[in-house]
């Protein structure tokens, strides 16, 4: 979660964009009752599982929860560098 926040604030965004993203994250976490620590743990576990099969760019990874109407979606953008040979031959 801290990774996500630092990436959001590290980019060249207007203050309105930063405020909008910050508010969106707060609202999603409030509506889903999910703590930032829970989301970070989920991200770490996703990295562990996916890394068994693919070489991924962890720094470019973005995991968020999004709400639409009365549903919550886990959205993961995970840049894949390459497939691991052992995983391909299974």
The first five atom37 places (N, CA, C, CB, O) and aatype in JSON, in Angstrom:
{
  "aatype": [20, 20, 20, 20, 20, 20, 20, 20, 20, 20, 20, 20, 20, 20, 20, 20, 20, 20, 20, 20, 20, 20, 20, 20, 20, 20, 20, 20, 20, 20, 20, 20, 20, 20, 20, 20, 20, 20, 20, 20, 20, 20, 20, 20, 20, 20, 20, 20, 20, 20, 20, 20, 20, 20, 20, 20, 20, 20, 20, 20, 20, 20, 20, 20, 20, 20, 20, 20, 20, 20, 20, 20, 20, 20, 20, 20, 20, 20, 20, 20, 20, 20, 20, 20, 20, 20, 20, 20, 20, 20],
  "atom_mask": [
    [1, 1, 1, 1, 1],
    [1, 1, 1, 1, 1],
    [1, 1, 1, 1, 1],
    [1, 1, 1, 1, 1],
    [1, 1, 1, 1, 1],
    [1, 1, 1, 1, 1],
    [1, 1, 1, 1, 1],
    [1, 1, 1, 1, 1],
    [1, 1, 1, 1, 1],
    [1, 1, 1, 1, 1],
    [1, 1, 1, 1, 1],
    [1, 1, 1, 1, 1],
    [1, 1, 1, 1, 1],
    [1, 1, 1, 1, 1],
    [1, 1, 1, 1, 1],
    [1, 1, 1, 1, 1],
    [1, 1, 1, 1, 1],
    [1, 1, 1, 1, 1],
    [1, 1, 1, 1, 1],
    [1, 1, 1, 1, 1],
    [1, 1, 1, 1, 1],
    [1, 1, 1, 1, 1],
    [1, 1, 1, 1, 1],
    [1, 1, 1, 1, 1],
    [1, 1, 1, 1, 1],
    [1, 1, 1, 1, 1],
    [1, 1, 1, 1, 1],
    [1, 1, 1, 1, 1],
    [1, 1, 1, 1, 1],
    [1, 1, 1, 1, 1],
    [1, 1, 1, 1, 1],
    [1, 1, 1, 1, 1],
    [1, 1, 1, 1, 1],
    [1, 1, 1, 1, 1],
    [1, 1, 1, 1, 1],
    [1, 1, 1, 1, 1],
    [1, 1, 1, 1, 1],
    [1, 1, 1, 1, 1],
    [1, 1, 1, 1, 1],
    [1, 1, 1, 1, 1],
    [1, 1, 1, 1, 1],
    [1, 1, 1, 1, 1],
    [1, 1, 1, 1, 1],
    [1, 1, 1, 1, 1],
    [1, 1, 1, 1, 1],
    [1, 1, 1, 1, 1],
    [1, 1, 1, 1, 1],
    [1, 1, 1, 1, 1],
    [1, 1, 1, 1, 1],
    [1, 1, 1, 1, 1],
    [1, 1, 1, 1, 1],
    [1, 1, 1, 1, 1],
    [1, 1, 1, 1, 1],
    [1, 1, 1, 1, 1],
    [1, 1, 1, 1, 1],
    [1, 1, 1, 1, 1],
    [1, 1, 1, 1, 1],
    [1, 1, 1, 1, 1],
    [1, 1, 1, 1, 1],
    [1, 1, 1, 1, 1],
    [1, 1, 1, 1, 1],
    [1, 1, 1, 1, 1],
    [1, 1, 1, 1, 1],
    [1, 1, 1, 1, 1],
    [1, 1, 1, 1, 1],
    [1, 1, 1, 1, 1],
    [1, 1, 1, 1, 1],
    [1, 1, 1, 1, 1],
    [1, 1, 1, 1, 1],
    [1, 1, 1, 1, 1],
    [1, 1, 1, 1, 1],
    [1, 1, 1, 1, 1],
    [1, 1, 1, 1, 1],
    [1, 1, 1, 1, 1],
    [1, 1, 1, 1, 1],
    [1, 1, 1, 1, 1],
    [1, 1, 1, 1, 1],
    [1, 1, 1, 1, 1],
    [1, 1, 1, 1, 1],
    [1, 1, 1, 1, 1],
    [1, 1, 1, 1, 1],
    [1, 1, 1, 1, 1],
    [1, 1, 1, 1, 1],
    [1, 1, 1, 1, 1],
    [1, 1, 1, 1, 1],
    [1, 1, 1, 1, 1],
    [1, 1, 1, 1, 1],
    [1, 1, 1, 1, 1],
    [1, 1, 1, 1, 1],
    [1, 1, 1, 1, 1]
  ],
  "atom_positions": [
    [[0.83, -1.19, 0.0], [0.0, 0.0, 0.0], [0.87, 1.25, 0.0], [-0.94, 0.0, 1.21], [0.61, 2.2, -0.74]],
    [[1.89, 1.25, 0.82], [2.78, 2.41, 0.85], [3.48, 2.59, -0.49], [3.82, 2.27, 1.96], [3.76, 3.71, -0.92]],
    [[3.76, 1.45, -1.14], [4.34, 1.48, -2.48], [3.44, 2.23, -3.44], [4.6, 0.07, -3.0], [3.89, 3.08, -4.21]],
    [[2.17, 1.9, -3.39], [1.18, 2.52, -4.27], [1.11, 4.02, -4.02], [-0.2, 1.88, -4.08], [1.11, 4.82, -4.95]],
    [[1.04, 4.38, -2.76], [0.94, 5.79, -2.41], [2.2, 6.55, -2.85], [0.73, 5.96, -0.9], [2.11, 7.66, -3.37]],
    [[3.37, 5.93, -2.64], [4.6, 6.63, -3.04], [4.68, 6.77, -4.56], [5.84, 5.88, -2.53], [5.19, 7.77, -5.07]],
    [[4.16, 5.75, -5.29], [4.16, 5.86, -6.75], [3.21, 6.94, -7.21], [3.79, 4.52, -7.39], [3.5, 7.68, -8.15]],
    [[2.05, 7.04, -6.54], [1.08, 8.07, -6.91], [1.67, 9.45, -6.69], [-0.24, 7.9, -6.1], [1.54, 10.33, -7.54]],
    [[2.32, 9.64, -5.55], [2.85, 10.96, -5.24], [4.17, 11.23, -5.95], [3.04, 11.1, -3.76], [4.58, 12.39, -6.07]],
    [[4.85, 10.2, -6.42], [6.13, 10.36, -7.09], [6.0, 10.8, -8.54], [6.89, 9.08, -7.03], [6.96, 11.29, -9.12]],
    [[4.84, 10.62, -9.12], [4.63, 10.99, -10.52], [4.3, 12.47, -10.64], [3.52, 10.14, -11.14], [3.99, 13.14, -9.66]],
    [[4.37, 12.95, -11.87], [4.02, 14.34, -12.12], [2.52, 14.46, -12.31], [4.77, 14.89, -13.36], [2.01, 14.4, -13.43]],
    [[1.81, 14.63, -11.22], [0.37, 14.8, -11.24], [0.04, 16.18, -10.69], [-0.35, 13.68, -10.42], [0.8, 16.75, -9.9]],
    [[-1.08, 16.7, -11.11], [-1.53, 17.96, -10.51], [-2.0, 17.66, -9.1], [-2.66, 18.63, -11.37], [-2.28, 16.51, -8.76]],
    [[-2.08, 18.67, -8.29], [-2.54, 18.46, -6.91], [-3.98, 17.94, -6.89], [-2.44, 19.76, -6.1], [-4.35, 17.21, -5.98]],
    [[-4.77, 18.3, -7.88], [-6.15, 17.79, -7.97], [-6.14, 16.29, -8.23], [-6.93, 18.52, -9.07], [-6.94, 15.56, -7.65]],
    [[-5.25, 15.82, -9.11], [-5.15, 14.39, -9.39], [-4.72, 13.62, -8.14], [-4.15, 14.13, -10.53], [-5.26, 12.55, -7.84]],
    [[-3.76, 14.16, -7.44], [-3.27, 13.51, -6.22], [-4.38, 13.46, -5.18], [-2.03, 14.25, -5.65], [-4.59, 12.42, -4.55]],
    [[-5.09, 14.54, -4.99], [-6.18, 14.58, -4.02], [-7.29, 13.62, -4.41], [-6.73, 16.0, -3.9], [-7.85, 12.94, -3.55]],
    [[-7.61, 13.56, -5.68], [-8.66, 12.65, -6.17], [-8.28, 11.2, -5.9], [-8.9, 12.87, -7.68], [-9.1, 10.42, -5.42]],
    [[-7.03, 10.83, -6.2], [-6.56, 9.46, -5.97], [-6.54, 9.14, -4.49], [-5.16, 9.27, -6.57], [-6.93, 8.04, -4.09]],
    [[-6.1, 10.07, -3.69], [-6.06, 9.87, -2.23], [-7.47, 9.65, -1.69], [-5.4, 11.08, -1.53], [-7.69, 8.75, -0.87]],
    [[-8.42, 10.45, -2.13], [-9.8, 10.3, -1.7], [-10.38, 8.97, -2.17], [-10.66, 11.47, -2.22], [-11.11, 8.32, -1.42]],
    [[-10.07, 8.57, -3.39], [-10.57, 7.3, -3.92], [-10.08, 6.14, -3.06], [-10.14, 7.1, -5.38], [-10.85, 5.25, -2.72]],
    [[-8.78, 6.15, -2.7], [-8.23, 5.09, -1.86], [-8.9, 5.06, -0.48], [-6.73, 5.28, -1.7], [-9.21, 3.98, 0.03]],
    [[-9.11, 6.21, 0.1], [-9.76, 6.27, 1.42], [-11.18, 5.73, 1.33], [-9.77, 7.73, 1.95], [-11.59, 4.95, 2.19]],
    [[-11.93, 6.13, 0.31], [-13.31, 5.68, 0.16], [-13.39, 4.17, -0.07], [-13.98, 6.41, -0.98], [-14.24, 3.5, 0.52]],
    [[-12.52, 3.65, -0.9], [-12.52, 2.2, -1.16], [-12.23, 1.44, 0.12], [-11.48, 1.82, -2.25], [-12.92, 0.47, 0.43]],
    [[-11.23, 1.87, 0.86], [-10.88, 1.18, 2.1], [-11.99, 1.29, 3.13], [-9.6, 1.73, 2.67], [-12.25, 0.33, 3.85]],
    [[-12.65, 2.44, 3.21], [-13.76, 2.6, 4.14], [-14.93, 1.7, 3.77], [-14.21, 4.06, 4.17], [-15.53, 1.07, 4.64]],
    [[-15.27, 1.64, 2.5], [-16.42, 0.85, 2.05], [-16.18, -0.64, 2.18], [-16.75, 1.19, 0.61], [-17.12, -1.4, 2.42]],
    [[-14.96, -1.08, 2.03], [-14.67, -2.51, 2.08], [-14.16, -2.96, 3.43], [-13.66, -2.86, 1.02], [-13.94, -4.15, 3.64]],
    [[-13.96, -2.04, 4.34], [-13.4, -2.34, 5.66], [-12.07, -3.1, 5.55], [-14.4, -3.17, 6.48], [-11.8, -4.01, 6.33]],
    [[-11.26, -2.72, 4.6], [-9.96, -3.34, 4.37], [-8.88, -2.35, 4.78], [-9.79, -3.78, 2.88], [-8.86, -1.2, 4.33]],
    [[-7.99, -2.81, 5.64], [-6.91, -1.93, 6.08], [-5.8, -1.89, 5.04], [-6.35, -2.39, 7.45], [-5.68, -2.81, 4.23]],
    [[-5.01, -0.84, 5.05], [-3.86, -0.8, 4.14], [-2.9, -1.97, 4.37], [-3.11, 0.52, 4.32], [-2.27, -2.45, 3.43]],
    [[-2.79, -2.44, 5.62], [-1.93, -3.58, 5.92], [-2.46, -4.84, 5.25], [-1.82, -3.79, 7.43], [-1.67, -5.65, 4.77]],
    [[-3.78, -5.02, 5.23], [-4.39, -6.18, 4.57], [-4.08, -6.16, 3.08], [-5.91, -6.21, 4.8], [-3.69, -7.18, 2.5]],
    [[-4.24, -5.01, 2.46], [-3.97, -4.89, 1.03], [-2.49, -5.15, 0.73], [-4.37, -3.49, 0.52], [-2.18, -5.78, -0.28]],
    [[-1.6, -4.69, 1.58], [-0.17, -4.94, 1.4], [0.14, -6.42, 1.55], [0.66, -4.11, 2.4], [0.95, -6.96, 0.8]],
    [[-0.48, -7.08, 2.51], [-0.28, -8.53, 2.69], [-0.78, -9.29, 1.48], [-0.99, -9.02, 3.96], [-0.14, -10.24, 1.02]],
    [[-1.92, -8.88, 0.96], [-2.48, -9.51, -0.23], [-1.52, -9.35, -1.42], [-3.86, -8.91, -0.57], [-1.29, -10.29, -2.18]],
    [[-0.97, -8.16, -1.56], [-0.02, -7.89, -2.64], [1.22, -8.77, -2.51], [0.37, -6.4, -2.65], [1.7, -9.32, -3.5]],
    [[1.74, -8.91, -1.29], [2.93, -9.74, -1.07], [2.65, -11.2, -1.41], [3.41, -9.61, 0.39], [3.5, -11.88, -1.98]],
    [[1.47, -11.69, -1.05], [1.12, -13.07, -1.35], [0.93, -13.27, -2.85], [-0.14, -13.48, -0.6], [1.32, -14.31, -3.39]],
    [[0.34, -12.3, -3.53], [0.21, -12.38, -4.98], [1.59, -12.45, -5.64], [-0.58, -11.17, -5.53], [1.8, -13.24, -6.56]],
    [[2.5, -11.63, -5.17], [3.87, -11.64, -5.71], [4.49, -13.02, -5.51], [4.75, -10.55, -5.02], [5.11, -13.55, -6.43]],
    [[4.32, -13.6, -4.33], [4.92, -14.91, -4.05], [4.37, -15.99, -4.99], [4.66, -15.31, -2.59], [5.14, -16.79, -5.52]],
    [[3.07, -16.01, -5.18], [2.45, -17.03, -6.03], [2.81, -16.83, -7.5], [0.93, -17.02, -5.86], [3.23, -17.77, -8.17]],
    [[2.65, -15.63, -7.99], [2.89, -15.35, -9.41], [4.37, -15.51, -9.75], [2.41, -13.93, -9.77], [4.72, -15.92, -10.86]],
    [[5.24, -15.19, -8.8], [6.68, -15.3, -9.03], [7.14, -16.75, -9.23], [7.44, -14.69, -7.88], [8.23, -16.98, -9.77]],
    [[6.34, -17.7, -8.81], [6.68, -19.11, -9.06], [6.6, -19.44, -10.55], [5.75, -20.03, -8.27], [7.29, -20.34, -11.02]],
    [[5.77, -18.72, -11.29], [5.51, -19.02, -12.69], [6.07, -17.98, -13.67], [4.05, -19.15, -12.9], [6.33, -18.29, -14.83]],
    [[6.24, -16.76, -13.19], [6.66, -15.67, -14.06], [7.66, -14.78, -13.34], [5.45, -14.85, -14.53], [7.64, -14.66, -12.12]],
    [[8.52, -14.16, -14.13], [9.37, -13.11, -13.59], [8.6, -11.82, -13.78], [10.81, -13.06, -14.29], [8.27, -11.45, -14.91]],
    [[8.3, -11.13, -12.67], [7.48, -9.93, -12.75], [8.26, -8.71, -12.3], [6.21, -10.09, -11.9], [9.29, -8.81, -11.63]],
    [[7.74, -7.54, -12.68], [8.31, -6.26, -12.26], [7.54, -5.8, -11.03], [8.25, -5.18, -13.42], [6.49, -5.17, -11.15]],
    [[8.06, -6.12, -9.85], [7.36, -5.8, -8.6], [7.19, -4.29, -8.42], [8.11, -6.38, -7.42], [6.18, -3.86, -7.85]],
    [[8.15, -3.49, -8.89], [8.05, -2.04, -8.73], [6.94, -1.46, -9.58], [9.38, -1.38, -9.08], [6.35, -0.44, -9.23]],
    [[6.64, -2.1, -10.71], [5.59, -1.63, -11.6], [4.23, -2.2, -11.27], [5.94, -1.96, -13.0], [3.24, -1.86, -11.92]],
    [[4.17, -3.06, -10.27], [2.92, -3.73, -9.89], [2.0, -2.77, -9.16], [3.21, -4.96, -9.01], [2.43, -1.98, -8.33]],
    [[0.72, -2.87, -9.48], [-0.28, -2.01, -8.86], [-1.48, -2.88, -8.5], [-0.7, -0.82, -9.81], [-2.11, -3.46, -9.38]],
    [[-1.79, -2.97, -7.22], [-2.93, -3.75, -6.75], [-3.86, -2.81, -6.0], [-2.48, -4.95, -5.84], [-3.45, -2.15, -5.05]],
    [[-5.11, -2.75, -6.44], [-6.09, -1.88, -5.79], [-7.43, -2.58, -5.68], [-6.25, -0.56, -6.58], [-7.68, -3.59, -6.34]],
    [[-8.27, -2.04, -4.83], [-9.65, -2.46, -4.75], [-10.49, -1.33, -5.32], [-10.08, -2.81, -3.27], [-10.29, -0.17, -4.96]],
    [[-11.41, -1.67, -6.2], [-12.27, -0.66, -6.79], [-13.72, -1.03, -6.54], [-12.0, -0.51, -8.31], [-14.08, -2.21, -6.57]],
    [[-14.54, -0.04, -6.29], [-15.96, -0.29, -6.08], [-16.75, 0.27, -7.25], [-16.45, 0.33, -4.76], [-16.45, 1.34, -7.78]],
    [[-17.76, -0.49, -7.64], [-18.69, -0.06, -8.68], [-20.05, -0.57, -8.27], [-18.27, -0.59, -10.11], [-20.27, -1.77, -8.1]],
    [[-20.97, 0.36, -8.11], [-22.3, 0.02, -7.61], [-22.12, -0.66, -6.26], [-23.08, -0.89, -8.62], [-21.52, -0.07, -5.36]],
    [[-22.61, -1.86, -6.08], [-22.47, -2.54, -4.78], [-21.47, -3.68, -4.83], [-23.81, -3.06, -4.32], [-21.6, -4.64, -4.07]],
    [[-20.48, -3.59, -5.72], [-19.49, -4.64, -5.86], [-18.09, -4.08, -5.66], [-19.62, -5.31, -7.22], [-17.82, -2.91, -5.93]],
    [[-17.22, -4.95, -5.19], [-15.82, -4.59, -5.01], [-15.01, -5.49, -5.94], [-15.36, -4.73, -3.51], [-15.24, -6.69, -6.0]],
    [[-14.06, -4.9, -6.66], [-13.2, -5.67, -7.56], [-11.75, -5.49, -7.15], [-13.41, -5.23, -9.04], [-11.3, -4.39, -6.84]],
    [[-11.03, -6.6, -7.15], [-9.59, -6.56, -6.95], [-8.97, -6.38, -8.32], [-9.05, -7.86, -6.24], [-9.16, -7.21, -9.21]],
    [[-8.24, -5.29, -8.51], [-7.63, -4.99, -9.79], [-6.11, -5.05, -9.62], [-8.08, -3.58, -10.32], [-5.53, -4.31, -8.82]],
    [[-5.48, -5.95, -10.38], [-4.03, -6.11, -10.28], [-3.41, -5.88, -11.65], [-3.67, -7.51, -9.74], [-3.73, -6.58, -12.61]],
    [[-2.53, -4.92, -11.72], [-1.76, -4.65, -12.93], [-0.34, -5.12, -12.63], [-1.81, -3.12, -13.35], [0.38, -4.48, -11.86]],
    [[0.05, -6.26, -13.24], [1.32, -6.89, -12.91], [2.16, -7.04, -14.17], [1.09, -8.27, -12.23], [1.9, -7.94, -14.98]],
    [[3.15, -6.18, -14.36], [4.01, -6.3, -15.55], [4.83, -7.6, -15.5], [4.96, -5.08, -15.64], [5.54, -7.86, -14.53]],
    [[4.71, -8.4, -16.56], [5.42, -9.68, -16.66], [6.65, -9.49, -17.54], [4.5, -10.81, -17.22], [6.53, -9.05, -18.69]],
    [[7.8, -9.82, -17.01], [9.05, -9.73, -17.79], [9.22, -10.95, -18.68], [10.26, -9.58, -16.86], [9.55, -10.83, -19.86]],
    [[8.98, -12.14, -18.1], [9.08, -13.37, -18.88], [8.47, -14.51, -18.09], [10.55, -13.67, -19.25], [8.29, -14.42, -16.88]],
    [[8.16, -15.6, -18.8], [7.69, -16.82, -18.18], [8.91, -17.62, -17.71], [6.8, -17.67, -19.18], [9.96, -17.58, -18.34]],
    [[8.77, -18.33, -16.62], [9.85, -19.19, -16.14], [9.73, -20.54, -16.83], [9.8, -19.34, -14.59], [8.63, -21.07, -16.99]],
    [[10.85, -21.1, -17.23], [10.87, -22.37, -17.97], [10.2, -23.5, -17.2], [12.29, -22.76, -18.29], [9.43, -24.26, -17.79]],
    [[10.46, -23.63, -15.93], [9.88, -24.72, -15.13], [8.36, -24.66, -15.15], [10.4, -24.66, -13.68], [7.7, -25.69, -15.17]],
    [[7.81, -23.44, -15.14], [6.36, -23.28, -15.15], [5.78, -23.62, -16.5], [5.98, -21.86, -14.76], [4.67, -24.14, -16.57]],
    [[6.5, -23.35, -17.58], [6.01, -23.61, -18.93], [5.93, -25.11, -19.19], [6.92, -22.93, -19.96], [5.01, -25.56, -19.86]],
    [[6.88, -25.9, -18.67], [6.92, -27.32, -18.95], [5.98, -28.15, -18.11], [8.29, -27.83, -18.76], [5.88, -29.35, -18.34]],
    [[5.28, -27.57, -17.16], [4.35, -28.32, -16.3], [3.14, -28.77, -17.04], [3.94, -27.49, -15.12], [2.26, -29.42, -16.45]]
  ]
}
